[in-house]
Amino acid sequence: MFSSHSLLVLLALSIEHMILIFLVVLLLFGGKKIPELMRGLGKGMREFNDAKNNVKKEIEDSVKDQPNKNSDSSQTS
């Protein structure tokens, strides 16, 4: 889809954007608040991933149970 040159350009732009965002955050919050912000961001990401994994597990479990219910109902008919 992308040539190697265009992929490198996109990667370079994203790195420049990340540096710019980091500098803006540093200016807005100062050096002392950044660890607290990152800690909070990490906790939020962890909670989101845990919730996502729980939903995924529940869906997989219900799909695994579904064929058993179908085979049970076909045997009783």
OpenMM code with the backbone's topology and positions (N, CA, C; nanometers):
from openmm import Vec3, app, unit

residues = "MET PHE SER SER HIS SER LEU LEU VAL LEU LEU ALA LEU SER ILE GLU HIS MET ILE LEU ILE PHE LEU VAL VAL LEU LEU LEU PHE GLY GLY LYS LYS ILE PRO GLU LEU MET ARG GLY LEU GLY LYS GLY MET ARG GLU PHE ASN ASP ALA LYS ASN ASN VAL LYS LYS GLU ILE GLU ASP SER VAL LYS ASP GLN PRO ASN LYS ASN SER ASP SER SER GLN THR SER".split()
positions = [
    Vec3(0.0820, -0.1183, 0.0000),
    Vec3(0.0000, 0.0000, 0.0000),
    Vec3(0.0868, 0.1253, 0.0000),
    Vec3(0.1852, 0.1304, 0.0906),
    Vec3(0.2776, 0.2421, 0.0945),
    Vec3(0.4124, 0.1968, 0.0396),
    Vec3(0.4788, 0.2865, -0.0323),
    Vec3(0.6156, 0.2560, -0.0713),
    Vec3(0.7043, 0.2798, 0.0504),
    Vec3(0.8261, 0.2288, 0.0448),
    Vec3(0.9138, 0.2423, 0.1610),
    Vec3(0.9469, 0.3893, 0.1872),
    Vec3(0.9553, 0.4685, 0.0803),
    Vec3(0.9849, 0.6111, 0.0976),
    Vec3(0.8701, 0.6829, 0.1682),
    Vec3(0.7481, 0.6571, 0.1258),
    Vec3(0.6339, 0.7251, 0.1881),
    Vec3(0.6152, 0.6781, 0.3321),
    Vec3(0.6470, 0.5520, 0.3602),
    Vec3(0.6381, 0.5021, 0.4967),
    Vec3(0.7401, 0.5722, 0.5858),
    Vec3(0.8608, 0.5952, 0.5341),
    Vec3(0.9629, 0.6669, 0.6104),
    Vec3(0.9209, 0.8113, 0.6356),
    Vec3(0.8574, 0.8729, 0.5384),
    Vec3(0.8095, 1.0104, 0.5561),
    Vec3(0.7031, 1.0148, 0.6645),
    Vec3(0.6095, 0.9192, 0.6627),
    Vec3(0.5057, 0.9146, 0.7657),
    Vec3(0.5661, 0.8907, 0.9034),
    Vec3(0.6647, 0.8036, 0.9108),
    Vec3(0.7302, 0.7753, 1.0381),
    Vec3(0.8024, 0.8994, 1.0895),
    Vec3(0.8710, 0.9697, 1.0011),
    Vec3(0.9433, 1.0906, 1.0402),
    Vec3(0.8458, 1.1970, 1.0894),
    Vec3(0.7328, 1.2105, 1.0230),
    Vec3(0.6351, 1.3094, 1.0670),
    Vec3(0.5792, 1.2735, 1.2034),
    Vec3(0.5544, 1.1478, 1.2260),
    Vec3(0.4977, 1.1093, 1.3543),
    Vec3(0.5976, 1.1310, 1.4678),
    Vec3(0.7251, 1.1103, 1.4431),
    Vec3(0.8263, 1.1346, 1.5456),
    Vec3(0.8348, 1.2836, 1.5757),
    Vec3(0.8286, 1.3669, 1.4714),
    Vec3(0.8301, 1.5117, 1.4924),
    Vec3(0.7083, 1.5561, 1.5718),
    Vec3(0.5940, 1.4964, 1.5411),
    Vec3(0.4721, 1.5313, 1.6149),
    Vec3(0.4821, 1.4879, 1.7605),
    Vec3(0.5385, 1.3720, 1.7851),
    Vec3(0.5526, 1.3244, 1.9226),
    Vec3(0.6449, 1.4162, 2.0021),
    Vec3(0.7533, 1.4627, 1.9406),
    Vec3(0.8450, 1.5545, 2.0081),
    Vec3(0.7745, 1.6858, 2.0391),
    Vec3(0.6965, 1.7355, 1.9432),
    Vec3(0.6230, 1.8598, 1.9642),
    Vec3(0.5214, 1.8451, 2.0774),
    Vec3(0.4504, 1.7349, 2.0791),
    Vec3(0.3531, 1.7107, 2.1860),
    Vec3(0.4233, 1.7031, 2.3209),
    Vec3(0.5370, 1.6352, 2.3258),
    Vec3(0.6124, 1.6254, 2.4510),
    Vec3(0.6553, 1.7635, 2.5006),
    Vec3(0.7019, 1.8481, 2.4101),
    Vec3(0.7448, 1.9817, 2.4496),
    Vec3(0.6275, 2.0654, 2.5003),
    Vec3(0.5130, 2.0545, 2.4361),
    Vec3(0.3947, 2.1286, 2.4807),
    Vec3(0.3528, 2.0812, 2.6196),
    Vec3(0.3523, 1.9502, 2.6414),
    Vec3(0.3163, 1.8969, 2.7731),
    Vec3(0.4158, 1.9440, 2.8781),
    Vec3(0.5428, 1.9459, 2.8423),
    Vec3(0.6458, 1.9918, 2.9356),
    Vec3(0.6238, 2.1380, 2.9719),
    Vec3(0.5896, 2.2194, 2.8737),
    Vec3(0.5650, 2.3606, 2.9014),
    Vec3(0.4389, 2.3813, 2.9848),
    Vec3(0.3351, 2.3056, 2.9563),
    Vec3(0.2087, 2.3248, 3.0265),
    Vec3(0.2131, 2.2759, 3.1714),
    Vec3(0.2718, 2.1600, 3.1937),
    Vec3(0.2629, 2.0976, 3.3250),
    Vec3(0.3919, 2.1040, 3.4055),
    Vec3(0.5025, 2.1285, 3.3430),
    Vec3(0.6294, 2.1331, 3.4149),
    Vec3(0.6843, 1.9935, 3.4389),
    Vec3(0.8095, 1.9877, 3.4742),
    Vec3(0.8782, 1.8599, 3.4912),
    Vec3(0.8302, 1.7779, 3.6086),
    Vec3(0.7768, 1.8429, 3.7123),
    Vec3(0.7369, 1.7694, 3.8322),
    Vec3(0.6045, 1.6976, 3.8141),
    Vec3(0.5164, 1.7498, 3.7310),
    Vec3(0.3840, 1.6897, 3.7141),
    Vec3(0.3827, 1.5783, 3.6095),
    Vec3(0.4808, 1.5726, 3.5232),
    Vec3(0.4803, 1.4736, 3.4149),
    Vec3(0.4798, 1.3301, 3.4676),
    Vec3(0.5609, 1.2936, 3.5682),
    Vec3(0.5533, 1.1552, 3.6176),
    Vec3(0.4147, 1.1185, 3.6702),
    Vec3(0.3492, 1.2137, 3.7374),
    Vec3(0.2139, 1.1866, 3.7866),
    Vec3(0.1168, 1.1669, 3.6704),
    Vec3(0.1304, 1.2495, 3.5676),
    Vec3(0.0440, 1.2360, 3.4503),
    Vec3(0.0658, 1.1019, 3.3813),
    Vec3(0.1908, 1.0623, 3.3653),
    Vec3(0.2208, 0.9355, 3.2982),
    Vec3(0.1726, 0.8173, 3.3814),
    Vec3(0.1845, 0.8276, 3.5123),
    Vec3(0.1367, 0.7217, 3.6008),
    Vec3(-0.0150, 0.7067, 3.5867),
    Vec3(-0.0844, 0.8194, 3.5850),
    Vec3(-0.2295, 0.8165, 3.5671),
    Vec3(-0.2680, 0.7635, 3.4306),
    Vec3(-0.1941, 0.8025, 3.3279),
    Vec3(-0.2194, 0.7524, 3.1934),
    Vec3(-0.1967, 0.6020, 3.1868),
    Vec3(-0.0918, 0.5549, 3.2515),
    Vec3(-0.0636, 0.4115, 3.2540),
    Vec3(-0.1729, 0.3332, 3.3250),
    Vec3(-0.2217, 0.3863, 3.4366),
    Vec3(-0.3308, 0.3194, 3.5086),
    Vec3(-0.4569, 0.3149, 3.4234),
    Vec3(-0.4853, 0.4254, 3.3559),
    Vec3(-0.6030, 0.4296, 3.2697),
    Vec3(-0.5934, 0.3304, 3.1552),
    Vec3(-0.4762, 0.3213, 3.0937),
    Vec3(-0.4565, 0.2264, 2.9841),
    Vec3(-0.4677, 0.0833, 3.0344),
    Vec3(-0.4139, 0.0566, 3.1537),
    Vec3(-0.4209, -0.0776, 3.2103),
    Vec3(-0.5664, -0.1163, 3.2382),
    Vec3(-0.6430, -0.0236, 3.2955),
    Vec3(-0.7844, -0.0514, 3.3226),
    Vec3(-0.8620, -0.0740, 3.1933),
    Vec3(-0.8320, 0.0051, 3.0913),
    Vec3(-0.8987, -0.0120, 2.9620),
    Vec3(-0.8669, -0.1480, 2.9028),
    Vec3(-0.7395, -0.1875, 2.9061),
    Vec3(-0.7003, -0.3171, 2.8511),
    Vec3(-0.7610, -0.4321, 2.9302),
    Vec3(-0.7687, -0.4180, 3.0623),
    Vec3(-0.8321, -0.5218, 3.1442),
    Vec3(-0.9792, -0.5370, 3.1079),
    Vec3(-1.0483, -0.4238, 3.0930),
    Vec3(-1.1898, -0.4288, 3.0567),
    Vec3(-1.2074, -0.4896, 2.9172),
    Vec3(-1.1202, -0.4522, 2.8243),
    Vec3(-1.1261, -0.5058, 2.6880),
    Vec3(-1.1038, -0.6563, 2.6886),
    Vec3(-1.0063, -0.7019, 2.7662),
    Vec3(-0.9784, -0.8453, 2.7736),
    Vec3(-1.0931, -0.9215, 2.8387),
    Vec3(-1.1576, -0.8609, 2.9403),
    Vec3(-1.2719, -0.9260, 3.0046),
    Vec3(-1.3883, -0.9412, 2.9077),
    Vec3(-1.4153, -0.8373, 2.8301),
    Vec3(-1.5241, -0.8447, 2.7318),
    Vec3(-1.4916, -0.9495, 2.6254),
    Vec3(-1.3672, -0.9503, 2.5802),
    Vec3(-1.3252, -1.0485, 2.4798),
    Vec3(-1.3398, -1.1911, 2.5341),
    Vec3(-1.3004, -1.2117, 2.6590),
    Vec3(-1.3109, -1.3447, 2.7204),
    Vec3(-1.4568, -1.3868, 2.7341),
    Vec3(-1.5434, -1.2940, 2.7751),
    Vec3(-1.6853, -1.3264, 2.7877),
    Vec3(-1.7463, -1.3636, 2.6528),
    Vec3(-1.7082, -1.2919, 2.5487),
    Vec3(-1.7596, -1.3231, 2.4143),
    Vec3(-1.7100, -1.4596, 2.3697),
    Vec3(-1.5808, -1.4874, 2.3902),
    Vec3(-1.5261, -1.6176, 2.3518),
    Vec3(-1.5918, -1.7305, 2.4303),
    Vec3(-1.6158, -1.7075, 2.5581),
    Vec3(-1.6815, -1.8106, 2.6401),
    Vec3(-1.8242, -1.8358, 2.5932),
    Vec3(-1.8950, -1.7289, 2.5578),
    Vec3(-2.0329, -1.7472, 2.5112),
    Vec3(-2.0365, -1.8165, 2.3753),
    Vec3(-1.9355, -1.7911, 2.2910),
    Vec3(-1.9292, -1.8595, 2.1617),
    Vec3(-1.8976, -2.0074, 2.1824),
    Vec3(-1.8108, -2.0381, 2.2795),
    Vec3(-1.7794, -2.1781, 2.3081),
    Vec3(-1.9004, -2.2513, 2.3645),
    Vec3(-1.9801, -2.1826, 2.4455),
    Vec3(-2.0991, -2.2443, 2.5038),
    Vec3(-2.2122, -2.2573, 2.4026),
    Vec3(-2.2144, -2.1723, 2.3038),
    Vec3(-2.3231, -2.1717, 2.2048),
    Vec3(-2.3376, -2.3053, 2.1306),
    Vec3(-2.2306, -2.3658, 2.0751),
    Vec3(-2.2484, -2.4946, 2.0065),
    Vec3(-2.3005, -2.6035, 2.0992),
    Vec3(-2.2625, -2.6009, 2.2261),
    Vec3(-2.3117, -2.6993, 2.3210),
    Vec3(-2.4618, -2.6861, 2.3393),
    Vec3(-2.5124, -2.5655, 2.3442),
    Vec3(-2.6558, -2.5437, 2.3597),
    Vec3(-2.7300, -2.5887, 2.2345),
    Vec3(-2.6726, -2.5612, 2.1170),
    Vec3(-2.7356, -2.6027, 1.9921),
    Vec3(-2.7396, -2.7545, 1.9797),
    Vec3(-2.6317, -2.8211, 2.0178),
    Vec3(-2.6298, -2.9672, 2.0077),
    Vec3(-2.7240, -3.0295, 2.1101),
    Vec3(-2.7371, -2.9667, 2.2275),
    Vec3(-2.8306, -3.0178, 2.3283),
    Vec3(-2.9747, -3.0040, 2.2807),
    Vec3(-3.0093, -2.8937, 2.2178),
    Vec3(-3.1458, -2.8726, 2.1732),
    Vec3(-3.1790, -2.9603, 2.0532),
    Vec3(-3.0822, -2.9925, 1.9699),
    Vec3(-3.1086, -3.0794, 1.8544),
    Vec3(-3.1274, -3.2237, 1.8989),
    Vec3(-3.0637, -3.2625, 2.0086),
    Vec3(-3.0803, -3.3989, 2.0574),
    Vec3(-3.2144, -3.4199, 2.1243),
    Vec3(-3.2719, -3.3157, 2.1821),
    Vec3(-3.4009, -3.3290, 2.2488),
    Vec3(-3.5167, -3.3230, 2.1525),
    Vec3(-3.4950, -3.2725, 2.0322),
    Vec3(-3.6047, -3.2594, 1.9354),
    Vec3(-3.6383, -3.3881, 1.8694),
] * unit.nanometer
topology = app.Topology()
chain = topology.addChain("A")
for resn in residues:
    res = topology.addResidue(resn, chain)
    for name in ("N", "CA", "C"):
        topology.addAtom(name, app.Element.getBySymbol(name[0]), res)
